[in-house]
Amino acid sequence: MRIEKDLVAAAATPLVLGILMDGDLYGYAILKRVGELSGGSMQWTDGMLYPLLHRLERLGYVTSLWGTSDAGRRRKHYAITDLGREQLAERQEQWTVVADALRQVWQDRPRPTAVTEGWA
């Protein structure tokens, strides 16, 4: 299943902040975790993640620190800040309202069938 760009963008900040609530991670580990949490449906790229992490850092929601892996490679680790935790709590409240509204709209309604384009 392909998830539309605008939905991915809307979910990106709370998803990354939520992932960082479990502990500090470097970029590739965040990308991997997104894939795991979505059952492989969300495959983010570096080009999507790193601008988001830099924006979250500018806003004060995350901090970063360079470290060295066991293999000797330098990696930048990201951690959520107190301000990031506050922002995550606010986003959770917003998403709860949205999810509840969608659930009510979709409840007891059959899923629409996919429209096949082309000639029959």
MMTF fields as JSON, N, C-alpha, C and O atoms, coordinates in Angstrom:
{
  "mmtfVersion": "1.0.0",
  "mmtfProducer": "UNKNOWN",
  "numBonds": 479,
  "numAtoms": 480,
  "numGroups": 120,
  "numChains": 1,
  "numModels": 1,
  "chainsPerModel": [1],
  "groupsPerChain": [120],
  "chainIdList": ["A"],
  "bondAtomList": [4, 2, 8, 6, 12, 10, 16, 14, 20, 18, 24, 22, 28, 26, 32, 30, 36, 34, 40, 38, 44, 42, 48, 46, 52, 50, 56, 54, 60, 58, 64, 62, 68, 66, 72, 70, 76, 74, 80, 78, 84, 82, 88, 86, 92, 90, 96, 94, 100, 98, 104, 102, 108, 106, 112, 110, 116, 114, 120, 118, 124, 122, 128, 126, 132, 130, 136, 134, 140, 138, 144, 142, 148, 146, 152, 150, 156, 154, 160, 158, 164, 162, 168, 166, 172, 170, 176, 174, 180, 178, 184, 182, 188, 186, 192, 190, 196, 194, 200, 198, 204, 202, 208, 206, 212, 210, 216, 214, 220, 218, 224, 222, 228, 226, 232, 230, 236, 234, 240, 238, 244, 242, 248, 246, 252, 250, 256, 254, 260, 258, 264, 262, 268, 266, 272, 270, 276, 274, 280, 278, 284, 282, 288, 286, 292, 290, 296, 294, 300, 298, 304, 302, 308, 306, 312, 310, 316, 314, 320, 318, 324, 322, 328, 326, 332, 330, 336, 334, 340, 338, 344, 342, 348, 346, 352, 350, 356, 354, 360, 358, 364, 362, 368, 366, 372, 370, 376, 374, 380, 378, 384, 382, 388, 386, 392, 390, 396, 394, 400, 398, 404, 402, 408, 406, 412, 410, 416, 414, 420, 418, 424, 422, 428, 426, 432, 430, 436, 434, 440, 438, 444, 442, 448, 446, 452, 450, 456, 454, 460, 458, 464, 462, 468, 466, 472, 470, 476, 474],
  "bondOrderList": [1, 1, 1, 1, 1, 1, 1, 1, 1, 1, 1, 1, 1, 1, 1, 1, 1, 1, 1, 1, 1, 1, 1, 1, 1, 1, 1, 1, 1, 1, 1, 1, 1, 1, 1, 1, 1, 1, 1, 1, 1, 1, 1, 1, 1, 1, 1, 1, 1, 1, 1, 1, 1, 1, 1, 1, 1, 1, 1, 1, 1, 1, 1, 1, 1, 1, 1, 1, 1, 1, 1, 1, 1, 1, 1, 1, 1, 1, 1, 1, 1, 1, 1, 1, 1, 1, 1, 1, 1, 1, 1, 1, 1, 1, 1, 1, 1, 1, 1, 1, 1, 1, 1, 1, 1, 1, 1, 1, 1, 1, 1, 1, 1, 1, 1, 1, 1, 1, 1],
  "groupList": [{"groupName": "MET", "atomNameList": ["N", "CA", "C", "O"], "elementList": ["N", "C", "C", "O"], "formalChargeList": [0, 0, 0, 0], "bondAtomList": [1, 0, 2, 1, 3, 2], "bondOrderList": [1, 1, 2], "singleLetterCode": "M", "chemCompType": "L-PEPTIDE LINKING"}, {"groupName": "ARG", "atomNameList": ["N", "CA", "C", "O"], "elementList": ["N", "C", "C", "O"], "formalChargeList": [0, 0, 0, 0], "bondAtomList": [1, 0, 2, 1, 3, 2], "bondOrderList": [1, 1, 2], "singleLetterCode": "R", "chemCompType": "L-PEPTIDE LINKING"}, {"groupName": "ILE", "atomNameList": ["N", "CA", "C", "O"], "elementList": ["N", "C", "C", "O"], "formalChargeList": [0, 0, 0, 0], "bondAtomList": [1, 0, 2, 1, 3, 2], "bondOrderList": [1, 1, 2], "singleLetterCode": "I", "chemCompType": "L-PEPTIDE LINKING"}, {"groupName": "GLU", "atomNameList": ["N", "CA", "C", "O"], "elementList": ["N", "C", "C", "O"], "formalChargeList": [0, 0, 0, 0], "bondAtomList": [1, 0, 2, 1, 3, 2], "bondOrderList": [1, 1, 2], "singleLetterCode": "E", "chemCompType": "L-PEPTIDE LINKING"}, {"groupName": "LYS", "atomNameList": ["N", "CA", "C", "O"], "elementList": ["N", "C", "C", "O"], "formalChargeList": [0, 0, 0, 0], "bondAtomList": [1, 0, 2, 1, 3, 2], "bondOrderList": [1, 1, 2], "singleLetterCode": "K", "chemCompType": "L-PEPTIDE LINKING"}, {"groupName": "ASP", "atomNameList": ["N", "CA", "C", "O"], "elementList": ["N", "C", "C", "O"], "formalChargeList": [0, 0, 0, 0], "bondAtomList": [1, 0, 2, 1, 3, 2], "bondOrderList": [1, 1, 2], "singleLetterCode": "D", "chemCompType": "L-PEPTIDE LINKING"}, {"groupName": "LEU", "atomNameList": ["N", "CA", "C", "O"], "elementList": ["N", "C", "C", "O"], "formalChargeList": [0, 0, 0, 0], "bondAtomList": [1, 0, 2, 1, 3, 2], "bondOrderList": [1, 1, 2], "singleLetterCode": "L", "chemCompType": "L-PEPTIDE LINKING"}, {"groupName": "VAL", "atomNameList": ["N", "CA", "C", "O"], "elementList": ["N", "C", "C", "O"], "formalChargeList": [0, 0, 0, 0], "bondAtomList": [1, 0, 2, 1, 3, 2], "bondOrderList": [1, 1, 2], "singleLetterCode": "V", "chemCompType": "L-PEPTIDE LINKING"}, {"groupName": "ALA", "atomNameList": ["N", "CA", "C", "O"], "elementList": ["N", "C", "C", "O"], "formalChargeList": [0, 0, 0, 0], "bondAtomList": [1, 0, 2, 1, 3, 2], "bondOrderList": [1, 1, 2], "singleLetterCode": "A", "chemCompType": "L-PEPTIDE LINKING"}, {"groupName": "THR", "atomNameList": ["N", "CA", "C", "O"], "elementList": ["N", "C", "C", "O"], "formalChargeList": [0, 0, 0, 0], "bondAtomList": [1, 0, 2, 1, 3, 2], "bondOrderList": [1, 1, 2], "singleLetterCode": "T", "chemCompType": "L-PEPTIDE LINKING"}, {"groupName": "PRO", "atomNameList": ["N", "CA", "C", "O"], "elementList": ["N", "C", "C", "O"], "formalChargeList": [0, 0, 0, 0], "bondAtomList": [1, 0, 2, 1, 3, 2], "bondOrderList": [1, 1, 2], "singleLetterCode": "P", "chemCompType": "L-PEPTIDE LINKING"}, {"groupName": "GLY", "atomNameList": ["N", "CA", "C", "O"], "elementList": ["N", "C", "C", "O"], "formalChargeList": [0, 0, 0, 0], "bondAtomList": [1, 0, 2, 1, 3, 2], "bondOrderList": [1, 1, 2], "singleLetterCode": "G", "chemCompType": "PEPTIDE LINKING"}, {"groupName": "TYR", "atomNameList": ["N", "CA", "C", "O"], "elementList": ["N", "C", "C", "O"], "formalChargeList": [0, 0, 0, 0], "bondAtomList": [1, 0, 2, 1, 3, 2], "bondOrderList": [1, 1, 2], "singleLetterCode": "Y", "chemCompType": "L-PEPTIDE LINKING"}, {"groupName": "SER", "atomNameList": ["N", "CA", "C", "O"], "elementList": ["N", "C", "C", "O"], "formalChargeList": [0, 0, 0, 0], "bondAtomList": [1, 0, 2, 1, 3, 2], "bondOrderList": [1, 1, 2], "singleLetterCode": "S", "chemCompType": "L-PEPTIDE LINKING"}, {"groupName": "GLN", "atomNameList": ["N", "CA", "C", "O"], "elementList": ["N", "C", "C", "O"], "formalChargeList": [0, 0, 0, 0], "bondAtomList": [1, 0, 2, 1, 3, 2], "bondOrderList": [1, 1, 2], "singleLetterCode": "Q", "chemCompType": "L-PEPTIDE LINKING"}, {"groupName": "TRP", "atomNameList": ["N", "CA", "C", "O"], "elementList": ["N", "C", "C", "O"], "formalChargeList": [0, 0, 0, 0], "bondAtomList": [1, 0, 2, 1, 3, 2], "bondOrderList": [1, 1, 2], "singleLetterCode": "W", "chemCompType": "L-PEPTIDE LINKING"}, {"groupName": "HIS", "atomNameList": ["N", "CA", "C", "O"], "elementList": ["N", "C", "C", "O"], "formalChargeList": [0, 0, 0, 0], "bondAtomList": [1, 0, 2, 1, 3, 2], "bondOrderList": [1, 1, 2], "singleLetterCode": "H", "chemCompType": "L-PEPTIDE LINKING"}],
  "groupTypeList": [0, 1, 2, 3, 4, 5, 6, 7, 8, 8, 8, 8, 9, 10, 6, 7, 6, 11, 2, 6, 0, 5, 11, 5, 6, 12, 11, 12, 8, 2, 6, 4, 1, 7, 11, 3, 6, 13, 11, 11, 13, 0, 14, 15, 9, 5, 11, 0, 6, 12, 10, 6, 6, 16, 1, 6, 3, 1, 6, 11, 12, 7, 9, 13, 6, 15, 11, 9, 13, 5, 8, 11, 1, 1, 1, 4, 16, 12, 8, 2, 9, 5, 6, 11, 1, 3, 14, 6, 8, 3, 1, 14, 3, 14, 15, 9, 7, 7, 8, 5, 8, 6, 1, 14, 7, 15, 14, 5, 1, 10, 1, 10, 9, 8, 7, 9, 3, 11, 15, 8],
  "groupIdList": [1, 2, 3, 4, 5, 6, 7, 8, 9, 10, 11, 12, 13, 14, 15, 16, 17, 18, 19, 20, 21, 22, 23, 24, 25, 26, 27, 28, 29, 30, 31, 32, 33, 34, 35, 36, 37, 38, 39, 40, 41, 42, 43, 44, 45, 46, 47, 48, 49, 50, 51, 52, 53, 54, 55, 56, 57, 58, 59, 60, 61, 62, 63, 64, 65, 66, 67, 68, 69, 70, 71, 72, 73, 74, 75, 76, 77, 78, 79, 80, 81, 82, 83, 84, 85, 86, 87, 88, 89, 90, 91, 92, 93, 94, 95, 96, 97, 98, 99, 100, 101, 102, 103, 104, 105, 106, 107, 108, 109, 110, 111, 112, 113, 114, 115, 116, 117, 118, 119, 120],
  "secStructList": [7, 7, 7, 7, 2, 2, 2, 2, 2, 2, 2, 2, 2, 2, 2, 2, 2, 2, 2, 2, 6, 6, 7, 7, 3, 3, 2, 2, 2, 2, 2, 2, 2, 2, 2, 2, 2, 6, 6, 6, 1, 7, 7, 7, 7, 2, 2, 2, 2, 2, 2, 2, 2, 2, 2, 2, 2, 2, 6, 6, 1, 3, 3, 3, 3, 3, 3, 3, 7, 6, 6, 1, 7, 3, 3, 3, 3, 3, 3, 3, 7, 2, 2, 2, 2, 2, 2, 2, 2, 2, 2, 2, 2, 2, 2, 2, 2, 2, 2, 2, 2, 2, 2, 2, 2, 2, 6, 6, 7, 7, 7, 7, 7, 7, 7, 7, 7, 1, 7, 7],
  "xCoordList": [0.843, 0.0, 0.892, 1.884, 0.531, 1.25, 0.521, -0.686, 1.244, 0.654, 0.995, 2.156, -0.026, 0.154, 1.086, 1.168, 1.773, 2.806, 2.294, 2.978, 1.101, 0.594, 0.276, 0.425, -0.156, -0.418, 0.886, 0.977, 1.89, 3.213, 3.777, 4.307, 3.664, 4.191, 3.492, 4.135, 2.175, 1.424, 1.809, 1.806, 2.136, 2.46, 3.939, 4.307, 4.783, 6.236, 6.728, 7.465, 6.341, 6.837, 6.426, 7.296, 5.131, 4.792, 5.39, 5.69, 5.564, 6.143, 7.601, 8.011, 8.375, 9.794, 9.933, 10.747, 9.152, 9.232, 8.833, 9.451, 7.819, 7.395, 8.467, 8.685, 9.128, 10.215, 11.351, 11.94, 11.657, 12.751, 12.405, 13.294, 11.12, 10.738, 11.317, 11.506, 11.598, 12.178, 13.686, 14.289, 14.297, 15.729, 16.395, 15.802, 17.63, 18.403, 18.652, 18.914, 18.565, 18.82, 19.526, 19.44, 20.217, 20.802, 19.838, 18.909, 20.065, 19.124, 18.707, 17.513, 19.665, 19.332, 18.44, 17.54, 18.684, 17.866, 16.44, 15.491, 16.279, 14.943, 14.219, 13.05, 14.922, 14.332, 13.869, 12.773, 14.714, 14.398, 13.176, 12.306, 13.112, 11.99, 10.669, 9.639, 10.689, 9.486, 8.978, 7.782, 9.894, 9.518, 8.913, 7.915, 9.524, 9.014, 7.624, 6.728, 7.442, 6.164, 5.029, 3.873, 5.353, 4.327, 4.175, 3.444, 4.854, 4.792, 5.366, 4.98, 6.294, 6.941, 6.21, 6.693, 5.058, 4.285, 4.88, 4.668, 5.624, 6.253, 7.761, 8.412, 8.299, 9.736, 10.289, 10.334, 10.702, 11.239, 12.646, 13.34, 13.045, 14.396, 15.175, 14.603, 16.489, 17.336, 16.87, 16.859, 16.485, 16.066, 14.799, 14.515, 14.04, 12.848, 13.148, 12.67, 13.943, 14.186, 15.101, 14.768, 16.239, 17.22, 16.751, 17.032, 16.056, 15.498, 14.51, 14.452, 13.729, 12.809, 13.577, 13.23, 14.613, 15.411, 16.064, 16.123, 16.556, 17.182, 16.142, 16.437, 14.934, 13.865, 13.487, 13.324, 13.347, 13.007, 14.098, 13.811, 15.332, 16.441, 16.382, 16.587, 16.103, 15.976, 14.847, 14.961, 13.75, 12.613, 12.863, 12.094, 13.936, 14.264, 13.579, 13.587, 12.982, 12.292, 13.248, 12.953, 14.389, 15.413, 16.783, 16.981, 17.711, 19.11, 19.897, 19.42, 21.103, 21.93, 23.328, 23.794, 23.975, 25.323, 26.05, 25.52, 27.262, 28.06, 28.642, 29.105, 28.606, 29.185, 29.862, 29.854, 30.441, 31.123, 30.491, 30.274, 30.199, 29.604, 30.671, 31.857, 30.24, 31.173, 32.144, 33.272, 31.692, 32.541, 33.473, 34.259, 33.385, 34.265, 33.736, 34.449, 32.505, 31.907, 31.283, 30.672, 31.454, 30.811, 29.336, 28.965, 28.5, 27.054, 26.497, 26.937, 25.53, 24.851, 23.625, 22.748, 23.568, 22.452, 21.502, 21.922, 20.222, 19.191, 18.442, 18.189, 18.088, 17.36, 16.241, 16.396, 15.121, 13.998, 14.286, 14.884, 13.862, 14.036, 12.73, 11.716, 12.77, 11.545, 10.51, 9.323, 10.958, 10.044, 9.467, 8.294, 10.281, 9.813, 8.771, 7.819, 8.941, 7.951, 6.617, 5.546, 6.704, 5.488, 4.79, 3.569, 5.568, 5.019, 4.39, 3.333, 5.046, 4.5, 3.159, 2.225, 3.052, 1.793, 0.682, -0.454, 1.017, 0.036, -0.388, -1.575, 0.588, 0.274, -0.559, -1.438, -0.293, -1.078, -2.542, -3.439, -2.783, -4.158, -4.82, -5.978, -4.098, -4.645, -4.972, -6.042, -4.039, -4.256, -5.389, -6.092, -5.58, -6.687, -8.02, -8.931, -8.139, -9.36, -9.593, -10.705, -8.544, -8.661, -9.027, -9.933, -8.325, -8.589, -10.008, -10.667, -10.484, -11.846, -12.878, -13.875, -12.64, -13.569, -13.608, -14.684, -12.444, -12.396, -13.086, -13.815, -12.855, -13.472, -14.992, -15.681, -15.518, -16.96, -17.518, -18.599, -16.789, -17.23, -17.22, -18.124, -16.206, -16.032, -16.766, -16.955, -17.176, -17.811, -19.078, -19.886, -19.233, -20.419, -20.657, -21.775, -19.613, -19.732, -18.799, -17.668, -19.259, -18.349, -17.222, -17.393, -16.072, -14.943, -15.268, -15.791, -14.964, -15.212, -14.284, -13.137, -14.782, -13.949, -13.098, -13.491, -11.934, -11.028, -11.638, -12.252, -11.464, -11.961, -10.878, -9.721, -11.272, -10.323, -10.456, -11.537, -9.34, -9.352, -9.077, -8.437, -9.561, -9.32, -10.616, -11.698, -10.493, -11.66, -12.009, -11.127, -13.277, -13.741, -13.73, -14.088],
  "yCoordList": [-1.174, 0.0, 1.243, 1.308, 2.208, 3.471, 4.484, 4.681, 5.117, 6.136, 7.492, 7.789, 8.305, 9.594, 10.514, 10.475, 11.332, 12.223, 13.149, 13.349, 13.708, 14.649, 13.96, 14.565, 12.711, 11.968, 11.613, 11.689, 11.228, 10.941, 12.201, 12.142, 13.328, 14.59, 14.973, 15.435, 14.779, 15.135, 14.262, 14.724, 13.013, 12.077, 12.079, 11.511, 12.701, 12.587, 13.088, 12.377, 14.28, 14.844, 14.005, 13.62, 13.699, 12.886, 11.485, 10.898, 10.951, 9.621, 9.619, 8.752, 10.569, 10.638, 10.955, 10.342, 11.899, 12.222, 11.018, 10.755, 10.293, 9.095, 8.017, 7.348, 7.853, 6.875, 7.263, 6.401, 8.546, 9.009, 8.947, 9.046, 8.784, 8.612, 7.318, 7.194, 6.351, 5.078, 5.166, 4.239, 6.279, 6.45, 7.084, 7.183, 7.511, 8.167, 7.195, 6.011, 7.718, 6.91, 7.74, 8.968, 7.07, 7.736, 7.572, 6.766, 8.341, 8.423, 7.102, 6.854, 6.242, 4.98, 4.127, 3.443, 4.162, 3.396, 3.946, 3.181, 5.256, 5.848, 5.386, 5.006, 5.421, 4.957, 3.5, 3.143, 2.687, 1.26, 1.087, 0.262, 1.857, 1.757, 2.167, 1.537, 3.214, 3.637, 2.484, 2.192, 1.836, 0.696, -0.429, -1.032, -0.709, -1.773, -1.446, -2.29, -0.232, 0.171, 0.164, -0.063, 0.411, 0.471, -0.85, -0.927, -1.876, -3.153, -3.084, -3.852, -2.155, -1.992, -1.071, -0.832, -0.549, 0.325, 1.724, 2.404, 2.152, 3.469, 3.272, 2.892, 3.524, 3.405, 4.811, 5.281, 5.462, 6.816, 6.76, 5.748, 7.879, 8.011, 9.011, 9.755, 9.008, 10.006, 11.414, 12.298, 11.609, 12.926, 13.425, 14.623, 12.545, 12.952, 13.11, 14.048, 12.187, 12.179, 13.307, 14.013, 13.484, 14.431, 15.885, 16.602, 16.353, 17.715, 17.838, 18.873, 16.776, 16.785, 16.85, 17.645, 16.028, 16.055, 17.417, 17.907, 18.031, 19.358, 20.403, 21.289, 20.299, 21.233, 21.029, 22.0, 19.775, 19.487, 19.993, 20.432, 19.929, 20.441, 21.964, 22.528, 22.631, 24.098, 24.552, 25.581, 23.781, 24.115, 23.8, 24.216, 23.066, 22.709, 21.44, 21.158, 20.66, 19.427, 18.25, 17.296, 18.313, 17.269, 17.924, 19.07, 17.173, 17.578, 16.476, 15.352, 16.823, 15.804, 15.837, 16.852, 14.687, 14.543, 13.532, 12.459, 13.87, 12.938, 11.87, 12.148, 10.652, 9.528, 8.597, 8.838, 7.544, 6.56, 5.189, 4.775, 4.498, 3.159, 2.152, 2.478, 0.924, -0.152, -0.415, -0.856, -0.137, -0.346, 0.836, 0.818, 1.852, 3.004, 4.122, 5.093, 4.007, 5.041, 6.129, 5.859, 7.373, 8.497, 8.543, 8.445, 8.692, 8.779, 9.888, 10.099, 10.581, 11.617, 10.992, 10.465, 11.051, 10.504, 11.635, 12.739, 11.333, 12.323, 11.918, 10.736, 12.917, 12.689, 13.714, 14.861, 13.299, 14.21, 15.097, 14.645, 16.348, 17.303, 17.404, 16.816, 18.156, 18.387, 19.107, 18.786, 20.08, 20.779, 19.813, 19.914, 18.888, 17.873, 16.966, 16.562, 16.641, 15.819, 16.565, 15.978, 17.863, 18.677, 18.714, 18.577, 18.899, 18.948, 17.601, 17.556, 16.512, 15.187, 14.993, 14.458, 15.416, 15.289, 16.082, 15.618, 17.266, 18.086, 17.412, 17.37, 16.883, 16.19, 14.932, 14.602, 14.235, 13.043, 13.415, 12.705, 14.531, 14.986, 15.314, 14.958, 15.99, 16.351, 15.111, 15.022, 14.148, 12.932, 12.094, 11.416, 12.126, 11.397, 11.942, 11.172, 13.262, 13.887, 13.487, 13.115, 13.564, 13.206, 11.73, 11.391, 10.857, 9.419, 9.083, 8.24, 9.729, 9.486, 9.936, 9.25, 11.076, 11.566, 10.618, 10.305, 10.16, 9.217, 7.904, 7.34, 7.424, 6.178, 6.301, 5.372, 7.455, 7.653, 7.711, 7.185, 8.344, 8.431, 7.063, 6.735, 6.263, 4.973, 3.827, 2.766, 4.037, 2.971, 2.48, 3.273, 1.174, 0.536, 0.851, 0.711, 1.275, 1.493, 0.518, 0.312, -0.078, -0.973, -0.177, 0.979, -0.818, -0.184, -0.033, -0.961, 1.127, 1.282, 0.365, 0.142, -0.147, -0.993, -0.106, 1.008, -0.608, 0.16, 0.315, -0.611, 1.482, 1.761, 1.334, 1.737, 0.515, 0.065, 0.997, 1.157, 1.608, 2.515, 1.746, 0.694, 2.273, 1.648, 1.121, 1.336, 0.446, -0.085, -1.468, -2.265, -1.737, -3.04, -4.047, -5.208],
  "zCoordList": [0.0, 0.0, 0.0, 0.726, -0.809, -0.873, 0.012, -0.132, 0.917, 1.786, 1.195, 0.913, 1.012, 0.346, 1.134, 2.361, 0.362, 0.881, 1.995, 2.998, 1.819, 2.822, 4.147, 5.208, 4.097, 5.331, 6.037, 7.262, 5.264, 5.833, 6.488, 7.597, 5.812, 6.348, 7.649, 8.592, 7.696, 8.902, 10.094, 11.235, 9.827, 10.903, 11.284, 12.312, 10.484, 10.658, 12.014, 12.697, 12.41, 13.665, 14.87, 15.651, 15.061, 16.235, 16.18, 17.219, 14.985, 14.866, 15.313, 16.085, 14.84, 15.22, 16.709, 17.399, 17.201, 18.631, 19.476, 20.508, 19.053, 19.781, 19.781, 20.791, 18.655, 18.56, 19.5, 20.152, 19.57, 20.43, 21.917, 22.763, 22.243, 23.647, 24.21, 25.42, 23.331, 23.773, 23.998, 24.539, 23.583, 23.783, 22.578, 21.503, 22.768, 21.713, 20.56, 20.77, 19.347, 18.16, 17.104, 17.105, 16.21, 15.054, 13.885, 13.941, 12.832, 11.723, 11.121, 10.954, 10.789, 10.154, 11.057, 10.571, 12.356, 13.301, 13.351, 13.526, 13.199, 13.16, 11.895, 11.948, 10.755, 9.494, 9.611, 9.179, 10.194, 10.367, 11.261, 10.979, 12.328, 13.279, 12.625, 12.867, 11.804, 11.083, 10.218, 10.198, 9.508, 8.684, 9.503, 9.106, 10.652, 11.533, 12.053, 12.014, 12.536, 13.128, 12.108, 12.465, 10.845, 9.803, 9.059, 8.071, 9.522, 8.83, 7.431, 6.549, 7.234, 5.936, 4.978, 3.871, 5.374, 4.485, 4.357, 3.353, 5.374, 5.321, 5.218, 6.192, 4.069, 3.847, 3.598, 2.461, 4.668, 4.548, 3.983, 4.077, 3.393, 2.866, 3.717, 4.513, 3.527, 4.198, 3.864, 4.72, 2.607, 2.137, 2.79, 2.752, 3.381, 4.11, 5.601, 6.24, 6.152, 7.594, 8.065, 9.017, 7.417, 7.954, 7.946, 8.906, 6.918, 7.033, 8.188, 8.851, 8.431, 9.565, 10.882, 11.756, 11.038, 12.272, 12.484, 13.612, 11.409, 11.528, 11.94, 12.743, 11.396, 11.771, 13.236, 13.975, 13.658, 15.055, 15.999, 17.113, 15.549, 16.354, 16.449, 17.523, 15.323, 15.333, 16.254, 16.919, 16.293, 17.143, 18.614, 19.48, 18.894, 20.268, 20.745, 21.944, 19.836, 20.204, 20.354, 21.074, 19.678, 19.794, 19.9, 19.498, 20.446, 20.458, 19.76, 19.598, 19.354, 18.702, 19.293, 19.809, 19.196, 19.722, 18.859, 18.57, 18.447, 17.652, 18.561, 19.667, 18.068, 18.79, 17.805, 16.598, 18.321, 17.491, 17.718, 18.857, 16.63, 16.717, 17.113, 17.17, 17.385, 17.716, 16.571, 16.789, 15.347, 14.168, 13.911, 12.964, 14.75, 14.615, 13.731, 13.475, 13.261, 12.411, 13.271, 14.305, 12.815, 13.511, 13.154, 11.984, 14.171, 13.973, 14.847, 15.977, 14.3, 15.063, 15.721, 15.037, 17.033, 17.799, 18.167, 18.512, 18.083, 18.383, 19.639, 19.872, 20.451, 21.701, 21.812, 21.393, 22.377, 22.572, 23.788, 24.765, 23.72, 24.821, 25.609, 25.232, 26.703, 27.471, 26.609, 26.665, 25.81, 24.912, 23.873, 23.513, 23.401, 22.467, 23.088, 22.42, 24.365, 25.069, 25.192, 25.037, 25.473, 25.548, 24.195, 24.114, 23.136, 21.784, 21.409, 20.78, 21.799, 21.52, 22.221, 21.624, 23.469, 24.207, 23.508, 23.411, 23.031, 22.314, 21.013, 20.69, 20.264, 19.004, 19.259, 18.462, 20.355, 20.68, 20.891, 20.436, 21.583, 21.798, 20.466, 20.247, 19.571, 18.265, 17.441, 16.839, 17.416, 16.632, 17.208, 16.459, 18.518, 19.131, 18.63, 18.327, 18.543, 18.038, 16.581, 16.206, 15.762, 14.342, 14.187, 13.426, 14.906, 14.802, 15.257, 14.648, 16.318, 16.799, 15.767, 15.541, 15.151, 14.125, 12.93, 12.421, 12.482, 11.36, 11.712, 10.896, 12.922, 13.37, 13.322, 12.899, 13.757, 13.745, 12.325, 12.057, 11.427, 10.039, 9.381, 8.612, 9.677, 9.021, 9.704, 9.11, 10.936, 11.709, 11.011, 10.528, 10.969, 10.402, 8.934, 8.436, 8.244, 6.814, 6.111, 6.553, 5.031, 4.305, 3.666, 3.278, 3.567, 2.892, 1.421, 0.804, 0.847, -0.588, -1.38, -0.994, -2.463, -3.316, -4.199, -4.544, -4.56, -5.41, -6.793, -7.323, -7.363, -8.702, -9.684, -9.57, -10.646, -11.669, -12.86, -13.427, -13.227, -14.362, -15.634, -15.614, -16.734, -18.016, -18.604, -18.057, -19.697, -20.403, -19.882, -19.561, -19.803, -19.322, -20.453, -20.249]
}
